Amino acid sequence: MEKIPGWIERMLMPKLNELSGEIKALHTRIDAVDSRFDSLEARIPVMEKMAEFEVRLAELERKLSVHA
């Protein structure tokens, strides 16, 4: 492979390093979002159970009010 002329390398390297840093920052943000989704996903079964209990409670309250 031919050697890149020094002046081109001096021009491009700072930009390449900057892009590399931005890509790493983007990966970090994506990982944070993934973690948040994982956390929400873990809560879904609990939320579903709560919704079931609310429906059952409303049904029991309705039955009690009919018999009262």
mmJSON file of the N, C-alpha and C atoms, coordinates in Angstrom:
{"data_MODEL":{"atom_site":{
"group_PDB":["ATOM","ATOM","ATOM","ATOM","ATOM","ATOM","ATOM","ATOM","ATOM","ATOM","ATOM","ATOM","ATOM","ATOM","ATOM","ATOM","ATOM","ATOM","ATOM","ATOM","ATOM","ATOM","ATOM","ATOM","ATOM","ATOM","ATOM","ATOM","ATOM","ATOM","ATOM","ATOM","ATOM","ATOM","ATOM","ATOM","ATOM","ATOM","ATOM","ATOM","ATOM","ATOM","ATOM","ATOM","ATOM","ATOM","ATOM","ATOM","ATOM","ATOM","ATOM","ATOM","ATOM","ATOM","ATOM","ATOM","ATOM","ATOM","ATOM","ATOM","ATOM","ATOM","ATOM","ATOM","ATOM","ATOM","ATOM","ATOM","ATOM","ATOM","ATOM","ATOM","ATOM","ATOM","ATOM","ATOM","ATOM","ATOM","ATOM","ATOM","ATOM","ATOM","ATOM","ATOM","ATOM","ATOM","ATOM","ATOM","ATOM","ATOM","ATOM","ATOM","ATOM","ATOM","ATOM","ATOM","ATOM","ATOM","ATOM","ATOM","ATOM","ATOM","ATOM","ATOM","ATOM","ATOM","ATOM","ATOM","ATOM","ATOM","ATOM","ATOM","ATOM","ATOM","ATOM","ATOM","ATOM","ATOM","ATOM","ATOM","ATOM","ATOM","ATOM","ATOM","ATOM","ATOM","ATOM","ATOM","ATOM","ATOM","ATOM","ATOM","ATOM","ATOM","ATOM","ATOM","ATOM","ATOM","ATOM","ATOM","ATOM","ATOM","ATOM","ATOM","ATOM","ATOM","ATOM","ATOM","ATOM","ATOM","ATOM","ATOM","ATOM","ATOM","ATOM","ATOM","ATOM","ATOM","ATOM","ATOM","ATOM","ATOM","ATOM","ATOM","ATOM","ATOM","ATOM","ATOM","ATOM","ATOM","ATOM","ATOM","ATOM","ATOM","ATOM","ATOM","ATOM","ATOM","ATOM","ATOM","ATOM","ATOM","ATOM","ATOM","ATOM","ATOM","ATOM","ATOM","ATOM","ATOM","ATOM","ATOM","ATOM","ATOM","ATOM","ATOM","ATOM","ATOM","ATOM","ATOM","ATOM","ATOM","ATOM","ATOM"],
"id":[1,2,3,4,5,6,7,8,9,10,11,12,13,14,15,16,17,18,19,20,21,22,23,24,25,26,27,28,29,30,31,32,33,34,35,36,37,38,39,40,41,42,43,44,45,46,47,48,49,50,51,52,53,54,55,56,57,58,59,60,61,62,63,64,65,66,67,68,69,70,71,72,73,74,75,76,77,78,79,80,81,82,83,84,85,86,87,88,89,90,91,92,93,94,95,96,97,98,99,100,101,102,103,104,105,106,107,108,109,110,111,112,113,114,115,116,117,118,119,120,121,122,123,124,125,126,127,128,129,130,131,132,133,134,135,136,137,138,139,140,141,142,143,144,145,146,147,148,149,150,151,152,153,154,155,156,157,158,159,160,161,162,163,164,165,166,167,168,169,170,171,172,173,174,175,176,177,178,179,180,181,182,183,184,185,186,187,188,189,190,191,192,193,194,195,196,197,198,199,200,201,202,203,204],
"type_symbol":["N","C","C","N","C","C","N","C","C","N","C","C","N","C","C","N","C","C","N","C","C","N","C","C","N","C","C","N","C","C","N","C","C","N","C","C","N","C","C","N","C","C","N","C","C","N","C","C","N","C","C","N","C","C","N","C","C","N","C","C","N","C","C","N","C","C","N","C","C","N","C","C","N","C","C","N","C","C","N","C","C","N","C","C","N","C","C","N","C","C","N","C","C","N","C","C","N","C","C","N","C","C","N","C","C","N","C","C","N","C","C","N","C","C","N","C","C","N","C","C","N","C","C","N","C","C","N","C","C","N","C","C","N","C","C","N","C","C","N","C","C","N","C","C","N","C","C","N","C","C","N","C","C","N","C","C","N","C","C","N","C","C","N","C","C","N","C","C","N","C","C","N","C","C","N","C","C","N","C","C","N","C","C","N","C","C","N","C","C","N","C","C","N","C","C","N","C","C","N","C","C","N","C","C"],
"label_atom_id":["N","CA","C","N","CA","C","N","CA","C","N","CA","C","N","CA","C","N","CA","C","N","CA","C","N","CA","C","N","CA","C","N","CA","C","N","CA","C","N","CA","C","N","CA","C","N","CA","C","N","CA","C","N","CA","C","N","CA","C","N","CA","C","N","CA","C","N","CA","C","N","CA","C","N","CA","C","N","CA","C","N","CA","C","N","CA","C","N","CA","C","N","CA","C","N","CA","C","N","CA","C","N","CA","C","N","CA","C","N","CA","C","N","CA","C","N","CA","C","N","CA","C","N","CA","C","N","CA","C","N","CA","C","N","CA","C","N","CA","C","N","CA","C","N","CA","C","N","CA","C","N","CA","C","N","CA","C","N","CA","C","N","CA","C","N","CA","C","N","CA","C","N","CA","C","N","CA","C","N","CA","C","N","CA","C","N","CA","C","N","CA","C","N","CA","C","N","CA","C","N","CA","C","N","CA","C","N","CA","C","N","CA","C","N","CA","C","N","CA","C","N","CA","C","N","CA","C","N","CA","C","N","CA","C","N","CA","C"],
"label_alt_id":[null,null,null,null,null,null,null,null,null,null,null,null,null,null,null,null,null,null,null,null,null,null,null,null,null,null,null,null,null,null,null,null,null,null,null,null,null,null,null,null,null,null,null,null,null,null,null,null,null,null,null,null,null,null,null,null,null,null,null,null,null,null,null,null,null,null,null,null,null,null,null,null,null,null,null,null,null,null,null,null,null,null,null,null,null,null,null,null,null,null,null,null,null,null,null,null,null,null,null,null,null,null,null,null,null,null,null,null,null,null,null,null,null,null,null,null,null,null,null,null,null,null,null,null,null,null,null,null,null,null,null,null,null,null,null,null,null,null,null,null,null,null,null,null,null,null,null,null,null,null,null,null,null,null,null,null,null,null,null,null,null,null,null,null,null,null,null,null,null,null,null,null,null,null,null,null,null,null,null,null,null,null,null,null,null,null,null,null,null,null,null,null,null,null,null,null,null,null,null,null,null,null,null,null],
"label_comp_id":["MET","MET","MET","GLU","GLU","GLU","LYS","LYS","LYS","ILE","ILE","ILE","PRO","PRO","PRO","GLY","GLY","GLY","TRP","TRP","TRP","ILE","ILE","ILE","GLU","GLU","GLU","ARG","ARG","ARG","MET","MET","MET","LEU","LEU","LEU","MET","MET","MET","PRO","PRO","PRO","LYS","LYS","LYS","LEU","LEU","LEU","ASN","ASN","ASN","GLU","GLU","GLU","LEU","LEU","LEU","SER","SER","SER","GLY","GLY","GLY","GLU","GLU","GLU","ILE","ILE","ILE","LYS","LYS","LYS","ALA","ALA","ALA","LEU","LEU","LEU","HIS","HIS","HIS","THR","THR","THR","ARG","ARG","ARG","ILE","ILE","ILE","ASP","ASP","ASP","ALA","ALA","ALA","VAL","VAL","VAL","ASP","ASP","ASP","SER","SER","SER","ARG","ARG","ARG","PHE","PHE","PHE","ASP","ASP","ASP","SER","SER","SER","LEU","LEU","LEU","GLU","GLU","GLU","ALA","ALA","ALA","ARG","ARG","ARG","ILE","ILE","ILE","PRO","PRO","PRO","VAL","VAL","VAL","MET","MET","MET","GLU","GLU","GLU","LYS","LYS","LYS","MET","MET","MET","ALA","ALA","ALA","GLU","GLU","GLU","PHE","PHE","PHE","GLU","GLU","GLU","VAL","VAL","VAL","ARG","ARG","ARG","LEU","LEU","LEU","ALA","ALA","ALA","GLU","GLU","GLU","LEU","LEU","LEU","GLU","GLU","GLU","ARG","ARG","ARG","LYS","LYS","LYS","LEU","LEU","LEU","SER","SER","SER","VAL","VAL","VAL","HIS","HIS","HIS","ALA","ALA","ALA"],
"label_asym_id":["A","A","A","A","A","A","A","A","A","A","A","A","A","A","A","A","A","A","A","A","A","A","A","A","A","A","A","A","A","A","A","A","A","A","A","A","A","A","A","A","A","A","A","A","A","A","A","A","A","A","A","A","A","A","A","A","A","A","A","A","A","A","A","A","A","A","A","A","A","A","A","A","A","A","A","A","A","A","A","A","A","A","A","A","A","A","A","A","A","A","A","A","A","A","A","A","A","A","A","A","A","A","A","A","A","A","A","A","A","A","A","A","A","A","A","A","A","A","A","A","A","A","A","A","A","A","A","A","A","A","A","A","A","A","A","A","A","A","A","A","A","A","A","A","A","A","A","A","A","A","A","A","A","A","A","A","A","A","A","A","A","A","A","A","A","A","A","A","A","A","A","A","A","A","A","A","A","A","A","A","A","A","A","A","A","A","A","A","A","A","A","A","A","A","A","A","A","A","A","A","A","A","A","A"],
"label_entity_id":["1","1","1","1","1","1","1","1","1","1","1","1","1","1","1","1","1","1","1","1","1","1","1","1","1","1","1","1","1","1","1","1","1","1","1","1","1","1","1","1","1","1","1","1","1","1","1","1","1","1","1","1","1","1","1","1","1","1","1","1","1","1","1","1","1","1","1","1","1","1","1","1","1","1","1","1","1","1","1","1","1","1","1","1","1","1","1","1","1","1","1","1","1","1","1","1","1","1","1","1","1","1","1","1","1","1","1","1","1","1","1","1","1","1","1","1","1","1","1","1","1","1","1","1","1","1","1","1","1","1","1","1","1","1","1","1","1","1","1","1","1","1","1","1","1","1","1","1","1","1","1","1","1","1","1","1","1","1","1","1","1","1","1","1","1","1","1","1","1","1","1","1","1","1","1","1","1","1","1","1","1","1","1","1","1","1","1","1","1","1","1","1","1","1","1","1","1","1","1","1","1","1","1","1"],
"label_seq_id":[1,1,1,2,2,2,3,3,3,4,4,4,5,5,5,6,6,6,7,7,7,8,8,8,9,9,9,10,10,10,11,11,11,12,12,12,13,13,13,14,14,14,15,15,15,16,16,16,17,17,17,18,18,18,19,19,19,20,20,20,21,21,21,22,22,22,23,23,23,24,24,24,25,25,25,26,26,26,27,27,27,28,28,28,29,29,29,30,30,30,31,31,31,32,32,32,33,33,33,34,34,34,35,35,35,36,36,36,37,37,37,38,38,38,39,39,39,40,40,40,41,41,41,42,42,42,43,43,43,44,44,44,45,45,45,46,46,46,47,47,47,48,48,48,49,49,49,50,50,50,51,51,51,52,52,52,53,53,53,54,54,54,55,55,55,56,56,56,57,57,57,58,58,58,59,59,59,60,60,60,61,61,61,62,62,62,63,63,63,64,64,64,65,65,65,66,66,66,67,67,67,68,68,68],
"pdbx_PDB_ins_code":[null,null,null,null,null,null,null,null,null,null,null,null,null,null,null,null,null,null,null,null,null,null,null,null,null,null,null,null,null,null,null,null,null,null,null,null,null,null,null,null,null,null,null,null,null,null,null,null,null,null,null,null,null,null,null,null,null,null,null,null,null,null,null,null,null,null,null,null,null,null,null,null,null,null,null,null,null,null,null,null,null,null,null,null,null,null,null,null,null,null,null,null,null,null,null,null,null,null,null,null,null,null,null,null,null,null,null,null,null,null,null,null,null,null,null,null,null,null,null,null,null,null,null,null,null,null,null,null,null,null,null,null,null,null,null,null,null,null,null,null,null,null,null,null,null,null,null,null,null,null,null,null,null,null,null,null,null,null,null,null,null,null,null,null,null,null,null,null,null,null,null,null,null,null,null,null,null,null,null,null,null,null,null,null,null,null,null,null,null,null,null,null,null,null,null,null,null,null,null,null,null,null,null,null],
"Cartn_x":[0.854,0.0,0.902,0.527,1.316,1.106,2.144,2.066,1.263,0.404,-0.399,0.522,0.462,1.299,1.012,2.056,1.949,0.919,0.812,-0.128,-1.573,-1.827,-3.199,-3.51,-2.544,-2.738,-2.994,-2.226,-2.412,-3.787,-4.311,-5.642,-6.756,-6.594,-7.676,-7.72,-6.571,-6.544,-7.392,-7.341,-8.203,-9.689,-10.093,-11.502,-11.866,-10.971,-11.231,-11.323,-10.454,-10.508,-11.806,-12.223,-13.475,-14.659,-14.668,-15.75,-15.755,-14.578,-14.469,-15.064,-14.761,-15.319,-16.829,-17.344,-18.794,-19.475,-18.852,-19.424,-19.445,-18.363,-18.33,-19.419,-19.615,-20.662,-22.044,-22.229,-23.51,-23.761,-22.738,-22.874,-23.249,-22.652,-22.96,-24.429,-24.909,-26.324,-27.251,-26.895,-27.72,-27.77,-26.627,-26.597,-27.495,-27.511,-28.367,-29.834,-30.187,-31.585,-31.949,-31.041,-31.292,-31.555,-30.778,-30.971,-32.339,-32.763,-34.078,-35.184,-35.042,-36.034,-36.061,-34.882,-34.823,-35.551,-35.37,-36.028,-37.551,-37.985,-39.429,-39.991,-39.238,-39.683,-39.857,-39.003,-39.107,-40.35,-40.818,-41.986,-43.306,-43.297,-44.544,-45.367,-44.772,-45.593,-46.25,-45.546,-46.104,-47.276,-47.113,-48.19,-49.404,-49.158,-50.266,-51.016,-50.286,-50.931,-51.75,-51.203,-51.949,-53.235,-53.165,-54.364,-55.397,-54.942,-55.864,-56.522,-55.731,-56.284,-57.291,-57.004,-57.936,-59.262,-59.203,-60.432,-61.207,-60.497,-61.157,-61.743,-61.028,-61.523,-62.777,-62.759,-63.94,-65.124,-64.854,-65.915,-66.48,-65.607,-66.065,-66.848,-66.386,-67.107,-68.486,-68.549,-69.837,-70.784,-70.279,-71.102,-71.575,-70.684,-71.067,-72.126,-72.018,-72.997,-74.362,-74.397,-75.656,-76.347,-75.59,-76.143,-76.398,-75.958,-76.115,-77.473],
"Cartn_y":[-1.175,0.0,1.241,2.19,3.419,4.249,4.933,5.785,7.036,7.438,8.646,9.842,10.801,11.998,12.644,13.154,13.72,14.819,15.697,16.82,16.341,15.267,14.72,14.058,13.323,12.662,13.68,14.765,15.807,16.459,16.548,17.142,16.19,14.91,13.949,13.367,13.17,12.497,13.185,14.508,15.12,14.848,14.908,14.65,13.194,12.283,10.867,10.594,11.207,11.041,11.618,12.753,13.374,12.47,11.917,11.01,9.759,9.258,8.079,8.362,9.537,9.918,10.048,10.62,10.768,9.411,8.493,7.15,6.448,6.583,5.978,6.572,7.893,8.546,8.046,7.863,7.359,5.947,5.113,3.754,3.786,4.687,4.809,5.18,6.122,6.515,5.377,4.636,3.503,2.458,2.194,1.243,1.708,3.005,3.547,3.345,3.577,3.372,1.897,1.013,-0.424,-0.805,-0.234,-0.526,-0.065,1.1,1.609,0.7,0.231,-0.685,-1.995,-2.497,-3.723,-3.537,-2.38,-2.089,-2.052,-1.385,-1.324,-2.7,-3.46,-4.8,-5.676,-5.501,-6.271,-5.876,-4.65,-4.165,-4.571,-4.946,-5.242,-6.333,-7.471,-8.489,-7.961,-7.142,-6.564,-5.652,-4.854,-3.949,-4.733,-5.847,-6.679,-7.274,-7.743,-8.297,-7.226,-6.029,-4.944,-4.646,-4.647,-4.396,-5.492,-6.743,-7.854,-7.664,-7.294,-7.076,-5.928,-4.879,-3.749,-4.171,-4.986,-5.479,-6.353,-7.253,-8.138,-7.343,-6.33,-5.49,-4.747,-4.196,-3.482,-4.431,-5.656,-6.656,-7.005,-7.188,-7.48,-6.312,-5.083,-3.905,-3.815,-4.128,-4.089,-5.123,-6.341,-7.395,-7.02,-6.404,-5.998,-4.908,-3.98,-2.9,-3.422,-4.473,-5.059,-5.753,-6.394,-7.124,-6.239,-5.012,-4.141,-3.479],
"Cartn_z":[0.0,0.0,0.0,-0.794,-0.865,0.397,0.765,1.942,1.607,2.532,2.359,2.567,1.665,1.858,3.219,3.851,5.192,5.316,4.341,4.443,4.404,3.631,3.592,4.933,5.433,6.729,7.831,7.836,8.86,8.73,7.52,7.32,7.745,7.403,7.626,9.034,9.663,10.962,12.029,12.168,13.183,12.919,11.655,11.32,11.586,11.22,11.475,12.968,13.747,15.209,15.766,15.232,15.673,15.346,14.142,13.751,14.624,14.912,15.766,17.147,17.701,18.999,18.956,17.876,17.741,17.62,16.905,16.769,18.124,18.897,20.239,21.129,21.043,21.839,21.42,20.138,19.636,20.14,20.127,20.654,22.131,22.875,24.296,24.494,23.678,23.787,23.394,22.371,21.943,23.054,23.68,24.796,25.937,26.21,27.273,26.93,25.671,25.245,25.351,24.949,25.073,26.523,27.422,28.845,29.321,28.841,29.234,28.707,27.454,26.902,27.668,28.043,28.832,30.157,30.777,32.045,31.87,30.803,30.538,30.232,29.458,29.093,30.332,31.315,32.555,33.343,33.176,33.926,33.288,32.024,31.317,32.005,32.402,33.083,34.354,35.109,36.338,35.987,34.944,34.534,34.044,33.347,32.885,34.064,35.064,36.266,36.982,37.09,37.742,36.988,35.674,34.876,35.107,35.197,35.484,36.845,37.849,39.188,39.201,38.463,38.389,37.771,36.743,36.104,37.077,37.766,38.723,39.888,40.354,41.439,41.013,39.822,39.316,39.199,38.772,38.661,40.035,41.017,42.378,42.96,42.735,43.222,42.576,41.295,40.598,41.19,41.445,42.019,43.419,44.217,45.57,45.55,44.601,44.544,44.089,43.303,42.854,44.026,44.906,46.04,47.252,47.219,48.377,48.406],
"occupancy":[1.0,1.0,1.0,1.0,1.0,1.0,1.0,1.0,1.0,1.0,1.0,1.0,1.0,1.0,1.0,1.0,1.0,1.0,1.0,1.0,1.0,1.0,1.0,1.0,1.0,1.0,1.0,1.0,1.0,1.0,1.0,1.0,1.0,1.0,1.0,1.0,1.0,1.0,1.0,1.0,1.0,1.0,1.0,1.0,1.0,1.0,1.0,1.0,1.0,1.0,1.0,1.0,1.0,1.0,1.0,1.0,1.0,1.0,1.0,1.0,1.0,1.0,1.0,1.0,1.0,1.0,1.0,1.0,1.0,1.0,1.0,1.0,1.0,1.0,1.0,1.0,1.0,1.0,1.0,1.0,1.0,1.0,1.0,1.0,1.0,1.0,1.0,1.0,1.0,1.0,1.0,1.0,1.0,1.0,1.0,1.0,1.0,1.0,1.0,1.0,1.0,1.0,1.0,1.0,1.0,1.0,1.0,1.0,1.0,1.0,1.0,1.0,1.0,1.0,1.0,1.0,1.0,1.0,1.0,1.0,1.0,1.0,1.0,1.0,1.0,1.0,1.0,1.0,1.0,1.0,1.0,1.0,1.0,1.0,1.0,1.0,1.0,1.0,1.0,1.0,1.0,1.0,1.0,1.0,1.0,1.0,1.0,1.0,1.0,1.0,1.0,1.0,1.0,1.0,1.0,1.0,1.0,1.0,1.0,1.0,1.0,1.0,1.0,1.0,1.0,1.0,1.0,1.0,1.0,1.0,1.0,1.0,1.0,1.0,1.0,1.0,1.0,1.0,1.0,1.0,1.0,1.0,1.0,1.0,1.0,1.0,1.0,1.0,1.0,1.0,1.0,1.0,1.0,1.0,1.0,1.0,1.0,1.0,1.0,1.0,1.0,1.0,1.0,1.0],
"B_iso_or_equiv":[0.0,0.0,0.0,0.0,0.0,0.0,0.0,0.0,0.0,0.0,0.0,0.0,0.0,0.0,0.0,0.0,0.0,0.0,0.0,0.0,0.0,0.0,0.0,0.0,0.0,0.0,0.0,0.0,0.0,0.0,0.0,0.0,0.0,0.0,0.0,0.0,0.0,0.0,0.0,0.0,0.0,0.0,0.0,0.0,0.0,0.0,0.0,0.0,0.0,0.0,0.0,0.0,0.0,0.0,0.0,0.0,0.0,0.0,0.0,0.0,0.0,0.0,0.0,0.0,0.0,0.0,0.0,0.0,0.0,0.0,0.0,0.0,0.0,0.0,0.0,0.0,0.0,0.0,0.0,0.0,0.0,0.0,0.0,0.0,0.0,0.0,0.0,0.0,0.0,0.0,0.0,0.0,0.0,0.0,0.0,0.0,0.0,0.0,0.0,0.0,0.0,0.0,0.0,0.0,0.0,0.0,0.0,0.0,0.0,0.0,0.0,0.0,0.0,0.0,0.0,0.0,0.0,0.0,0.0,0.0,0.0,0.0,0.0,0.0,0.0,0.0,0.0,0.0,0.0,0.0,0.0,0.0,0.0,0.0,0.0,0.0,0.0,0.0,0.0,0.0,0.0,0.0,0.0,0.0,0.0,0.0,0.0,0.0,0.0,0.0,0.0,0.0,0.0,0.0,0.0,0.0,0.0,0.0,0.0,0.0,0.0,0.0,0.0,0.0,0.0,0.0,0.0,0.0,0.0,0.0,0.0,0.0,0.0,0.0,0.0,0.0,0.0,0.0,0.0,0.0,0.0,0.0,0.0,0.0,0.0,0.0,0.0,0.0,0.0,0.0,0.0,0.0,0.0,0.0,0.0,0.0,0.0,0.0,0.0,0.0,0.0,0.0,0.0,0.0],
"pdbx_formal_charge":[null,null,null,null,null,null,null,null,null,null,null,null,null,null,null,null,null,null,null,null,null,null,null,null,null,null,null,null,null,null,null,null,null,null,null,null,null,null,null,null,null,null,null,null,null,null,null,null,null,null,null,null,null,null,null,null,null,null,null,null,null,null,null,null,null,null,null,null,null,null,null,null,null,null,null,null,null,null,null,null,null,null,null,null,null,null,null,null,null,null,null,null,null,null,null,null,null,null,null,null,null,null,null,null,null,null,null,null,null,null,null,null,null,null,null,null,null,null,null,null,null,null,null,null,null,null,null,null,null,null,null,null,null,null,null,null,null,null,null,null,null,null,null,null,null,null,null,null,null,null,null,null,null,null,null,null,null,null,null,null,null,null,null,null,null,null,null,null,null,null,null,null,null,null,null,null,null,null,null,null,null,null,null,null,null,null,null,null,null,null,null,null,null,null,null,null,null,null,null,null,null,null,null,null],
"auth_seq_id":[1,1,1,2,2,2,3,3,3,4,4,4,5,5,5,6,6,6,7,7,7,8,8,8,9,9,9,10,10,10,11,11,11,12,12,12,13,13,13,14,14,14,15,15,15,16,16,16,17,17,17,18,18,18,19,19,19,20,20,20,21,21,21,22,22,22,23,23,23,24,24,24,25,25,25,26,26,26,27,27,27,28,28,28,29,29,29,30,30,30,31,31,31,32,32,32,33,33,33,34,34,34,35,35,35,36,36,36,37,37,37,38,38,38,39,39,39,40,40,40,41,41,41,42,42,42,43,43,43,44,44,44,45,45,45,46,46,46,47,47,47,48,48,48,49,49,49,50,50,50,51,51,51,52,52,52,53,53,53,54,54,54,55,55,55,56,56,56,57,57,57,58,58,58,59,59,59,60,60,60,61,61,61,62,62,62,63,63,63,64,64,64,65,65,65,66,66,66,67,67,67,68,68,68],
"auth_comp_id":["MET","MET","MET","GLU","GLU","GLU","LYS","LYS","LYS","ILE","ILE","ILE","PRO","PRO","PRO","GLY","GLY","GLY","TRP","TRP","TRP","ILE","ILE","ILE","GLU","GLU","GLU","ARG","ARG","ARG","MET","MET","MET","LEU","LEU","LEU","MET","MET","MET","PRO","PRO","PRO","LYS","LYS","LYS","LEU","LEU","LEU","ASN","ASN","ASN","GLU","GLU","GLU","LEU","LEU","LEU","SER","SER","SER","GLY","GLY","GLY","GLU","GLU","GLU","ILE","ILE","ILE","LYS","LYS","LYS","ALA","ALA","ALA","LEU","LEU","LEU","HIS","HIS","HIS","THR","THR","THR","ARG","ARG","ARG","ILE","ILE","ILE","ASP","ASP","ASP","ALA","ALA","ALA","VAL","VAL","VAL","ASP","ASP","ASP","SER","SER","SER","ARG","ARG","ARG","PHE","PHE","PHE","ASP","ASP","ASP","SER","SER","SER","LEU","LEU","LEU","GLU","GLU","GLU","ALA","ALA","ALA","ARG","ARG","ARG","ILE","ILE","ILE","PRO","PRO","PRO","VAL","VAL","VAL","MET","MET","MET","GLU","GLU","GLU","LYS","LYS","LYS","MET","MET","MET","ALA","ALA","ALA","GLU","GLU","GLU","PHE","PHE","PHE","GLU","GLU","GLU","VAL","VAL","VAL","ARG","ARG","ARG","LEU","LEU","LEU","ALA","ALA","ALA","GLU","GLU","GLU","LEU","LEU","LEU","GLU","GLU","GLU","ARG","ARG","ARG","LYS","LYS","LYS","LEU","LEU","LEU","SER","SER","SER","VAL","VAL","VAL","HIS","HIS","HIS","ALA","ALA","ALA"],
"auth_asym_id":["A","A","A","A","A","A","A","A","A","A","A","A","A","A","A","A","A","A","A","A","A","A","A","A","A","A","A","A","A","A","A","A","A","A","A","A","A","A","A","A","A","A","A","A","A","A","A","A","A","A","A","A","A","A","A","A","A","A","A","A","A","A","A","A","A","A","A","A","A","A","A","A","A","A","A","A","A","A","A","A","A","A","A","A","A","A","A","A","A","A","A","A","A","A","A","A","A","A","A","A","A","A","A","A","A","A","A","A","A","A","A","A","A","A","A","A","A","A","A","A","A","A","A","A","A","A","A","A","A","A","A","A","A","A","A","A","A","A","A","A","A","A","A","A","A","A","A","A","A","A","A","A","A","A","A","A","A","A","A","A","A","A","A","A","A","A","A","A","A","A","A","A","A","A","A","A","A","A","A","A","A","A","A","A","A","A","A","A","A","A","A","A","A","A","A","A","A","A","A","A","A","A","A","A"],
"auth_atom_id":["N","CA","C","N","CA","C","N","CA","C","N","CA","C","N","CA","C","N","CA","C","N","CA","C","N","CA","C","N","CA","C","N","CA","C","N","CA","C","N","CA","C","N","CA","C","N","CA","C","N","CA","C","N","CA","C","N","CA","C","N","CA","C","N","CA","C","N","CA","C","N","CA","C","N","CA","C","N","CA","C","N","CA","C","N","CA","C","N","CA","C","N","CA","C","N","CA","C","N","CA","C","N","CA","C","N","CA","C","N","CA","C","N","CA","C","N","CA","C","N","CA","C","N","CA","C","N","CA","C","N","CA","C","N","CA","C","N","CA","C","N","CA","C","N","CA","C","N","CA","C","N","CA","C","N","CA","C","N","CA","C","N","CA","C","N","CA","C","N","CA","C","N","CA","C","N","CA","C","N","CA","C","N","CA","C","N","CA","C","N","CA","C","N","CA","C","N","CA","C","N","CA","C","N","CA","C","N","CA","C","N","CA","C","N","CA","C","N","CA","C","N","CA","C","N","CA","C","N","CA","C","N","CA","C","N","CA","C"],
"pdbx_PDB_model_num":[1,1,1,1,1,1,1,1,1,1,1,1,1,1,1,1,1,1,1,1,1,1,1,1,1,1,1,1,1,1,1,1,1,1,1,1,1,1,1,1,1,1,1,1,1,1,1,1,1,1,1,1,1,1,1,1,1,1,1,1,1,1,1,1,1,1,1,1,1,1,1,1,1,1,1,1,1,1,1,1,1,1,1,1,1,1,1,1,1,1,1,1,1,1,1,1,1,1,1,1,1,1,1,1,1,1,1,1,1,1,1,1,1,1,1,1,1,1,1,1,1,1,1,1,1,1,1,1,1,1,1,1,1,1,1,1,1,1,1,1,1,1,1,1,1,1,1,1,1,1,1,1,1,1,1,1,1,1,1,1,1,1,1,1,1,1,1,1,1,1,1,1,1,1,1,1,1,1,1,1,1,1,1,1,1,1,1,1,1,1,1,1,1,1,1,1,1,1,1,1,1,1,1,1]
}}}
